[in-house]
């Protein structure tokens, strides 16, 4: 793997008009030519090779939207209630802009370094083998906890739909098995088809919710018929941090950027997908978050927002949203498995094999991951607070902080990207300051997020609100 500090001059770039500009890059390290080739290209002449670079920008847009929206959008009305409409709008739009910029940084880094196919690879380039393994472990931990989160969310949805008529543990297991089935295809291309259905399902569920809230507007008022909402609200440092980290978590799609770009026909097209996702998701967050909150007011808002209308409407909305709950959990698990698979089989035929051994091993790994997620979701009584800790440690870095680190490392003085360094011109200076700000933001959010989650755990134990592991909730 080539270290960016050593690359002084880029001399040639080989492009394939059908597969884009990521096949081969020739660079000089210590005056010797070094060829950066992605791991898929290395296996092209194998007898059982299957092509993975099949994605177009529309398919990637669907994948990103399916992961970014999901049930996270349904927490925004409650967030607006907790911190007020003003801070919700500012934080949502501000983080959307930063997510857009950091996404561009990652795309450019990938195009500049074709051999980078995961965050672990990026860590190798900018920080060596230790940093590589730190990022790989971070991706895997993040994937498993997101799997557990979706087992939890899906089990809750099934419980609500059945009025708790079945054991919640059993319903959680059913959710894990459903997600496992969707994780069996190894290509993102196959998941992309389900992602289009996922986007439609969450749009429809949210539309049903906001229409139902609007139809019943007269029932949301107080004794004077007034629906009260706040433009600004101070819930204390813990409440503000919890709300802010939830918005950060809503923009958590960057962890799979390198993996997705590696399966695109033209990697630069990822920028189109990024634009579509930021505009659509941010608009949706604002419309649902502010719209539902203004309609129902402080006294009636809950999270997820699907639970606000009548039980009949809630059941219909959850049933429609179920495909989104499944697919949005499958994508990050696929990402984690793909990055682990890459580390295990880079340079070996198994990496791109379509044989029964490769498929059987993949299915086994997917099954173990979802069963581990199921056990984790049932074993930890304060799972939601623990998820906030994981988000503070991993999501904020994969989505924001590491992008700043990557840009600064790739544009340091005497690098082929920026021979004059960080302050060579006005554009470089602006990007340097923005990258430094992004890194600083991640540094600040991480301990504050851990602190606020720890306080929530302590409060939960004081109030006795945690159930026993594998507690079966029925009515």
C-alpha positions as CSV (number, residue, x, y, z in Angstrom):
1,X,0.0,0.0,0.0
2,X,1.4,3.4,-1.0
3,X,1.7,6.1,1.7
4,X,0.5,9.5,0.6
5,X,3.5,11.1,2.3
6,X,5.8,9.3,-0.1
7,X,4.0,9.9,-3.4
8,X,5.7,12.9,-5.0
9,X,4.6,12.7,-8.6
10,X,1.7,11.1,-10.5
11,X,2.8,10.2,-14.0
12,X,0.0,8.4,-15.7
13,X,-3.6,7.4,-15.4
14,X,-5.2,4.5,-17.2
15,X,-9.0,4.8,-17.8
16,X,-11.5,2.3,-19.0
17,X,-14.5,4.1,-20.6
18,X,-16.8,1.4,-19.4
19,X,-15.6,1.0,-15.8
20,X,-14.5,4.6,-15.1
21,X,-11.3,5.9,-13.8
22,X,-10.3,3.6,-11.0
23,X,-8.5,0.7,-12.5
24,X,-4.9,1.7,-12.4
25,X,-2.8,4.6,-11.3
26,X,0.9,4.8,-11.8
27,X,2.9,6.8,-9.2
28,X,6.5,7.3,-8.2
29,X,7.7,6.4,-4.7
30,X,11.4,7.0,-4.1
31,X,11.8,7.5,-7.9
32,X,10.5,3.9,-8.5
33,X,7.2,3.3,-10.4
34,X,4.4,1.8,-8.2
35,X,1.1,0.7,-9.7
36,X,-2.0,1.0,-7.6
37,X,-4.6,-1.4,-8.8
38,X,-7.9,-2.3,-7.1
39,X,-8.3,-5.8,-5.8
40,X,-11.1,-6.6,-8.2
41,X,-8.9,-5.8,-11.2
42,X,-6.1,-8.1,-9.9
43,X,-8.6,-11.1,-10.1
44,X,-9.9,-10.4,-13.5
45,X,-8.2,-13.3,-15.2
46,X,-9.4,-15.9,-12.7
47,X,-11.6,-18.6,-14.1
48,X,-14.5,-18.1,-11.6
49,X,-14.2,-14.3,-11.6
50,X,-17.5,-12.4,-11.3
51,X,-17.7,-8.7,-12.1
52,X,-18.6,-6.5,-9.0
53,X,-18.3,-3.1,-10.6
54,X,-21.8,-2.9,-11.9
55,X,-23.5,0.0,-10.1
56,X,-24.7,3.2,-11.7
57,X,-25.3,6.4,-9.8
58,X,-29.1,5.9,-9.6
59,X,-28.6,2.5,-7.9
60,X,-26.1,4.1,-5.4
61,X,-28.5,6.9,-4.8
62,X,-31.2,4.3,-3.8
63,X,-28.7,2.5,-1.5
64,X,-27.6,5.8,0.2
65,X,-31.2,6.9,0.6
66,X,-32.3,3.6,2.0
67,X,-29.6,3.7,4.6
68,X,-29.9,7.4,5.4
69,X,-33.7,7.8,5.7
70,X,-35.2,4.7,7.3
71,X,-36.8,5.0,10.7
72,X,-34.3,7.8,11.7
73,X,-36.5,10.3,10.0
74,X,-39.3,9.4,12.4
75,X,-37.4,10.6,15.4
76,X,-37.1,14.2,14.0
77,X,-40.5,15.4,15.3
78,X,-39.4,14.4,18.9
79,X,-36.1,16.1,18.3
80,X,-37.8,19.3,17.2
81,X,-39.8,19.1,20.5
82,X,-36.7,18.6,22.6
83,X,-34.5,21.4,21.3
84,X,-37.0,23.5,19.3
85,X,-37.6,24.1,15.6
86,X,-34.8,26.7,15.2
87,X,-31.9,24.5,16.5
88,X,-33.3,21.5,14.6
89,X,-33.3,23.4,11.3
90,X,-29.8,24.8,11.9
91,X,-28.3,21.5,13.0
92,X,-30.0,19.5,10.2
93,X,-29.0,21.9,7.4
94,X,-25.5,22.5,8.8
95,X,-24.7,18.8,9.1
96,X,-26.2,18.1,5.7
97,X,-23.7,20.6,4.2
98,X,-20.8,19.0,6.1
99,X,-21.9,15.5,5.0
100,X,-21.9,16.7,1.4
101,X,-18.4,18.2,1.7
102,X,-17.0,15.1,3.5
103,X,-18.6,12.8,0.9
104,X,-16.8,14.7,-1.9
105,X,-13.5,14.4,0.0
106,X,-13.9,10.6,0.2
107,X,-14.8,10.3,-3.5
108,X,-11.8,12.3,-4.6
109,X,-9.5,10.3,-2.3
110,X,-10.8,7.0,-3.8
111,X,-10.3,8.2,-7.4
112,X,-6.8,9.4,-6.4
113,X,-6.0,6.0,-4.8
114,X,-7.6,3.2,-6.8
115,X,-6.4,0.5,-4.4
116,X,-8.4,2.0,-1.6
117,X,-11.6,-0.1,-1.3
118,X,-12.5,0.4,2.3
119,X,-11.9,2.7,5.3
120,X,-9.2,0.2,6.4
121,X,-7.4,0.8,3.2
122,X,-7.7,4.5,3.7
123,X,-6.3,4.1,7.2
124,X,-3.3,2.2,5.7
125,X,-2.6,5.0,3.3
126,X,-2.8,7.9,5.7
127,X,-1.6,6.2,9.0
128,X,0.0,2.8,8.4
129,X,-1.0,-0.7,9.5
130,X,-2.1,0.2,13.1
131,X,-4.5,2.8,11.9
132,X,-5.8,0.4,9.3
133,X,-6.8,-2.2,11.9
134,X,-8.3,0.5,14.2
135,X,-10.6,1.6,11.3
136,X,-11.5,-2.0,10.3
137,X,-12.4,-2.9,13.9
138,X,-14.5,0.3,14.1
139,X,-16.4,-0.6,10.9
140,X,-17.1,-4.1,12.2
141,X,-18.3,-2.9,15.6
142,X,-20.4,-0.2,14.0
143,X,-22.0,-2.8,11.6
144,X,-22.8,-5.3,14.4
145,X,-24.4,-2.6,16.6
146,X,-26.5,-1.3,13.7
147,X,-27.6,-4.9,13.0
148,X,-28.7,-5.1,16.7
149,X,-30.4,-1.8,16.4
150,X,-32.5,-2.9,13.5
151,X,-33.3,-6.2,15.2
152,X,-34.6,-4.0,18.0
153,X,-36.5,-1.6,15.8
154,X,-38.0,-4.4,13.7
155,X,-39.0,-6.4,16.7
156,X,-40.7,-3.3,18.2
157,X,-42.5,-2.7,14.9
158,X,-43.8,-6.2,14.8
159,X,-44.8,-6.0,18.5
160,X,-46.8,-2.8,17.8
161,X,-48.4,-4.3,14.7
162,X,-49.5,-7.4,16.7
163,X,-50.5,-5.4,19.9
164,X,-47.8,-7.3,21.7
165,X,-49.7,-10.6,21.0
166,X,-46.4,-12.5,20.6
167,X,-43.2,-12.6,22.7
168,X,-40.9,-9.6,21.7
169,X,-37.8,-11.9,21.8
170,X,-39.4,-14.2,19.2
171,X,-40.3,-11.3,17.0
172,X,-36.8,-9.9,17.3
173,X,-35.4,-13.3,16.1
174,X,-37.8,-13.2,13.2
175,X,-36.5,-9.8,12.3
176,X,-32.9,-11.0,12.4
177,X,-33.7,-13.9,10.1
178,X,-35.5,-11.7,7.6
179,X,-32.5,-9.3,7.5
180,X,-30.1,-12.3,7.1
181,X,-32.0,-13.4,4.0
182,X,-31.6,-10.0,2.5
183,X,-27.8,-10.1,3.3
184,X,-27.2,-13.3,1.3
185,X,-26.5,-11.6,-2.1
186,X,-22.9,-10.4,-2.1
187,X,-23.3,-7.6,-4.7
188,X,-24.6,-4.2,-3.8
189,X,-26.4,-4.3,-7.2
190,X,-28.9,-6.9,-5.8
191,X,-29.5,-4.8,-2.7
192,X,-30.0,-1.7,-4.8
193,X,-33.2,-3.2,-6.2
194,X,-34.6,-3.7,-2.7
195,X,-33.4,-0.1,-1.9
196,X,-35.7,1.4,-4.4
197,X,-38.6,-0.4,-2.7
198,X,-37.2,0.7,0.7
199,X,-37.3,4.4,-0.3
200,X,-40.9,4.1,-1.5
201,X,-41.9,2.4,1.7
202,X,-40.5,5.0,4.1
203,X,-41.9,7.8,1.9
204,X,-45.3,6.2,2.0
205,X,-45.2,5.5,5.7
206,X,-44.2,9.1,6.5
207,X,-46.8,10.5,4.2
208,X,-49.5,8.4,5.9
209,X,-48.3,9.7,9.3
210,X,-48.3,13.4,8.4
211,X,-51.7,13.1,6.6
212,X,-53.2,11.3,9.6
213,X,-51.8,14.0,11.9
214,X,-53.2,16.7,9.7
215,X,-56.7,15.2,9.5
216,X,-56.9,14.8,13.2
217,X,-55.5,18.3,13.9
218,X,-58.4,19.4,16.1
219,X,-57.7,16.5,18.5
220,X,-54.2,17.6,19.3
221,X,-55.0,20.8,21.0
222,X,-55.2,21.5,24.7
223,X,-58.4,22.5,26.6
224,X,-58.4,25.8,24.7
225,X,-57.9,24.0,21.4
226,X,-54.4,25.3,21.0
227,X,-51.5,23.2,19.7
228,X,-48.3,24.4,21.5
229,X,-44.9,24.1,20.0
230,X,-41.5,25.9,20.6
231,X,-39.1,27.6,18.3
232,X,-36.3,27.2,20.8
233,X,-36.1,25.0,23.9
234,X,-33.3,24.4,26.4
235,X,-33.2,20.8,27.7
236,X,-29.8,21.1,29.4
237,X,-26.4,19.9,28.1
238,X,-27.3,16.2,28.2
239,X,-30.6,16.7,26.3
240,X,-29.0,19.0,23.7
241,X,-26.0,16.6,23.1
242,X,-28.4,13.6,22.8
243,X,-30.5,15.4,20.3
244,X,-27.4,16.5,18.3
245,X,-25.9,13.1,18.2
246,X,-29.2,11.7,16.9
247,X,-29.0,14.2,14.0
248,X,-25.4,13.2,13.4
249,X,-26.5,9.5,13.3
250,X,-29.1,10.4,10.7
251,X,-26.2,11.3,8.3
252,X,-24.3,8.0,8.9
253,X,-24.1,6.7,5.4
254,X,-20.4,7.5,4.8
255,X,-19.1,4.3,6.4
256,X,-19.9,2.5,3.2
257,X,-18.7,5.1,0.7
258,X,-15.4,3.4,-0.3
259,X,-17.1,0.0,-0.5
260,X,-19.9,1.3,-2.7
261,X,-17.6,3.3,-5.0
262,X,-15.5,0.2,-5.6
263,X,-18.6,-1.4,-7.1
264,X,-19.4,1.5,-9.4
265,X,-18.8,1.6,-13.1
266,X,-17.7,5.2,-12.9
267,X,-16.6,6.2,-9.3
268,X,-16.9,10.0,-10.0
269,X,-20.6,9.5,-10.5
270,X,-20.9,9.0,-6.8
271,X,-21.0,12.8,-6.5
272,X,-24.3,12.8,-8.3
273,X,-25.7,10.2,-5.8
274,X,-24.3,12.3,-3.0
275,X,-26.1,15.4,-4.2
276,X,-29.4,13.6,-4.6
277,X,-29.2,12.0,-1.2
278,X,-28.3,15.2,0.7
279,X,-31.1,17.2,-0.9
280,X,-33.8,14.6,-0.6
281,X,-32.9,13.4,2.9
282,X,-32.5,16.9,4.3
283,X,-35.8,18.1,2.8
284,X,-37.5,15.0,4.2
285,X,-36.0,15.4,7.7
286,X,-37.3,19.0,7.8
287,X,-40.7,18.4,6.3
288,X,-41.5,15.4,8.6
289,X,-39.7,16.7,11.7
290,X,-41.1,20.2,11.7
291,X,-44.4,19.4,10.0
292,X,-45.5,16.6,12.3
293,X,-44.3,18.6,15.4
294,X,-46.2,21.7,14.5
295,X,-49.3,19.7,13.8
296,X,-49.4,17.7,17.0
297,X,-47.5,19.9,19.5
298,X,-45.4,19.2,22.5
299,X,-48.1,17.2,24.4
300,X,-48.6,14.6,21.7
301,X,-45.2,14.1,20.0
302,X,-43.5,10.7,20.4
303,X,-40.7,8.8,18.8
304,X,-41.0,7.1,16.3
305,X,-43.6,9.4,14.8
306,X,-45.6,6.4,13.4
307,X,-46.9,5.9,16.9
308,X,-48.6,9.3,17.0
309,X,-51.8,8.6,15.0
310,X,-54.4,5.9,15.9
311,X,-53.3,2.3,16.4
312,X,-54.9,1.3,13.1
313,X,-53.0,4.0,11.1
314,X,-49.8,3.1,13.1
315,X,-50.2,-0.6,12.1
316,X,-50.6,0.2,8.4
317,X,-47.6,2.6,8.5
318,X,-45.4,0.1,10.2
319,X,-46.4,-2.6,7.8
320,X,-45.5,-0.4,4.8
321,X,-42.2,0.8,6.5
322,X,-41.1,-2.8,7.3
323,X,-39.1,-3.1,4.0
324,X,-37.2,0.1,4.9
325,X,-36.4,-1.2,8.4
326,X,-35.0,-4.4,6.9
327,X,-33.0,-2.9,4.0
328,X,-31.5,0.1,6.0
329,X,-30.1,-2.5,8.4
330,X,-28.8,-4.8,5.7
331,X,-26.7,-2.2,3.9
332,X,-24.3,-1.4,6.8
333,X,-24.0,-5.1,7.6
334,X,-23.1,-5.8,4.0
335,X,-20.5,-3.0,4.3
336,X,-18.9,-4.5,7.3
337,X,-18.9,-8.0,5.8
338,X,-17.5,-6.8,2.5
339,X,-14.6,-4.9,4.2
340,X,-13.8,-8.0,6.3
341,X,-14.0,-10.2,3.2
342,X,-11.6,-7.8,1.4
343,X,-9.0,-8.2,4.2
344,X,-9.4,-11.9,4.4
345,X,-9.1,-12.6,0.6
346,X,-7.3,-9.7,-1.0
347,X,-5.1,-11.0,-3.8
348,X,-6.8,-14.5,-3.6
349,X,-9.3,-16.0,-6.1
350,X,-11.9,-16.2,-3.3
351,X,-12.4,-12.4,-3.3
352,X,-14.3,-12.4,-6.5
353,X,-15.2,-16.1,-6.7
354,X,-18.8,-17.2,-7.5
355,X,-18.1,-20.8,-6.5
356,X,-20.0,-22.7,-3.8
357,X,-17.2,-22.4,-1.2
358,X,-17.2,-18.6,-1.4
359,X,-21.0,-18.4,-1.3
360,X,-21.3,-20.9,1.6
361,X,-18.7,-19.0,3.6
362,X,-20.4,-15.6,2.9
363,X,-23.8,-17.0,4.0
364,X,-22.2,-18.4,7.2
365,X,-20.6,-15.0,8.0
366,X,-23.9,-13.2,7.4
367,X,-25.8,-15.6,9.6
368,X,-23.3,-15.3,12.4
369,X,-23.4,-11.5,12.2
370,X,-27.2,-11.3,12.5
371,X,-27.4,-13.8,15.2
372,X,-24.8,-11.9,17.2
373,X,-26.8,-8.7,16.6
374,X,-30.0,-10.4,17.8
375,X,-28.2,-11.6,21.0
376,X,-26.7,-8.2,21.6
377,X,-30.1,-6.4,21.2
378,X,-31.7,-8.7,23.8
379,X,-28.8,-9.0,26.2
380,X,-28.1,-5.3,27.0
381,X,-31.0,-3.6,28.8
382,X,-29.7,-0.1,28.1
383,X,-29.1,-0.8,24.4
384,X,-30.4,2.5,23.0
385,X,-28.0,4.4,25.3
386,X,-25.1,2.1,24.3
387,X,-25.9,2.7,20.7
388,X,-25.5,6.4,21.4
389,X,-22.0,5.7,22.7
390,X,-21.1,3.6,19.6
391,X,-22.4,6.5,17.4
392,X,-20.3,9.0,19.3
393,X,-17.2,6.8,18.9
394,X,-17.7,5.5,15.3
395,X,-20.4,7.3,13.3
396,X,-19.2,10.8,14.0
397,X,-15.7,9.8,12.8
398,X,-16.7,7.8,9.8
399,X,-19.1,10.4,8.6
400,X,-17.2,13.6,9.5
401,X,-13.9,13.4,11.4
402,X,-12.0,11.0,9.3
403,X,-12.8,12.9,6.1
404,X,-11.0,15.9,7.6
405,X,-8.1,13.8,8.5
406,X,-8.0,12.2,5.1
407,X,-8.0,15.6,3.3
408,X,-5.3,17.0,5.5
409,X,-3.1,13.9,5.0
410,X,-3.7,13.8,1.2
411,X,-2.9,17.5,0.7
412,X,0.1,18.1,3.0
413,X,3.1,19.9,1.6
414,X,5.1,18.1,-1.1
415,X,2.3,15.6,-1.8
416,X,1.3,15.1,-5.4
417,X,-2.1,16.5,-4.6
418,X,-0.8,19.7,-3.2
419,X,3.0,20.4,-3.6
420,X,2.5,23.8,-2.0
421,X,0.7,22.5,1.0
422,X,-2.4,23.4,2.9
423,X,-2.2,27.2,2.4
424,X,-0.9,27.2,-1.2
425,X,-4.0,29.2,-2.5
426,X,-7.3,30.5,-1.3
427,X,-9.2,27.3,-2.1
428,X,-6.7,25.1,-0.2
429,X,-6.8,27.5,2.7
430,X,-10.6,27.3,3.0
431,X,-10.5,23.5,2.7
432,X,-7.8,23.3,5.3
433,X,-9.8,25.3,7.8
434,X,-13.0,23.4,7.1
435,X,-11.2,20.0,7.5
436,X,-9.6,21.2,10.8
437,X,-13.1,22.3,11.9
438,X,-14.6,18.9,11.0
439,X,-11.9,17.0,12.9
440,X,-12.3,19.3,15.9
441,X,-16.1,18.8,15.9
442,X,-15.6,15.0,16.0
443,X,-13.1,15.4,18.8
444,X,-15.6,17.4,20.8
445,X,-18.7,15.3,20.1
446,X,-17.1,12.0,21.0
447,X,-16.6,12.6,24.8
448,X,-19.8,14.7,25.1
449,X,-21.8,11.9,23.4
450,X,-20.3,9.3,25.7
451,X,-21.0,11.4,28.7
452,X,-24.6,12.1,27.8
453,X,-25.3,8.4,27.1
454,X,-23.7,7.4,30.4
455,X,-25.9,9.9,32.2
456,X,-29.0,8.4,30.5
457,X,-27.9,4.9,31.6
458,X,-27.5,6.1,35.2
459,X,-30.9,7.7,35.0
460,X,-32.5,4.6,33.7
461,X,-31.1,2.5,36.5
462,X,-32.3,5.1,39.1
463,X,-35.8,4.9,37.6
464,X,-35.8,1.2,37.2
465,X,-36.8,1.5,33.6
466,X,-34.6,-1.3,32.3
467,X,-36.0,-4.8,31.8
468,X,-34.1,-8.1,32.2
469,X,-32.1,-9.6,29.3
470,X,-34.3,-11.6,26.9
471,X,-37.4,-10.3,28.7
472,X,-40.5,-11.4,26.8
473,X,-43.0,-8.6,26.7
474,X,-46.6,-9.7,25.9
475,X,-50.0,-8.4,26.8
